[in-house]
Amino acid sequence: MVAVTWWTSHRKSLRRSSELPAPNLVLLHRPISASARAISTLIVHAGGFSAACYAPLAEALGGLAFGLDLPGHGGADSDPPPGDATDWNVFARAVADALGRFADAPVILGHSLGATAAIMALSRASVPARALVAFEPILIDPTNARQLAEANALADGALRRRASFVSREAARERLGAKPPMASFDPRVLEAYLDTCLVSDDAGVRLRFAPAAEAAMYRGGITTGALDLVATISAPMLILAGAASTTMTAEDLALVAQRAPSASCAIVDGVGHFGPFEHPDAVASVVRSWLSTAPLEPPR
């Protein structure tokens, strides 16, 4: 067992615990009456965010939930150089390592980068999970001009992103007033300010630097993850937001063709950042699916 952060979603205080299974984990939610045999959930975050940003989602799910801080994010103890962020295997290996340390295989819930990293990790037969819930994984078809243009536009936009602020309050005022964070649950914004900014001599700056973020977006083009979804043996649910332009209904239909055994659904009233915008709505869909999914431990 190793040290890990406990995140309290109601307040920004952090506590340390030594009873968790892997490095860079955050204990997001522990129900008061949790059974010793309860199946846990491992949440893997979107690029540029952190595990703590998913505390409201974990609370809405209601069960025992951990979050993983990927390299270069949140409280992770390693930083990928900007160029390494183009290689999403860096993130997939972090997911595989965390999953391999659980004594009892969890359900894994990934969002965007985290969902893709989970797919890449689970495509390796030795990595155990009871089920995978993937909210808008980045599954780029290299022949799809729209997807390629969007990935490159996101990378160019990241390089123009403001990386530093004179204070945490200044960061809140600016970030909270603009898309996408203007539509986030207030608890998510607070978690972002607490865990995705670091202090420096000038005030605070983004933990995941714009150059690394741009490299990450470009790296998403070449993961080959679209071809990997069919290799996942665990029960799988792929979700997209109804208002999303990142994973459209057409994109979701293509994924369904590639992985006919997967369940696919569109969540009404949310976009690509659905887990941050309306965590209760996303959790409701996830809970409903998990209630009928065969969650047998992997062999």
Summary of the structure (lengths in Angstrom):
residues: 299
radius of gyration: 17.7
end to end distance: 23.4
largest distance: 52.6
contacts: 1035
relative contact order: 0.15
helix: 40%
strand: 19%
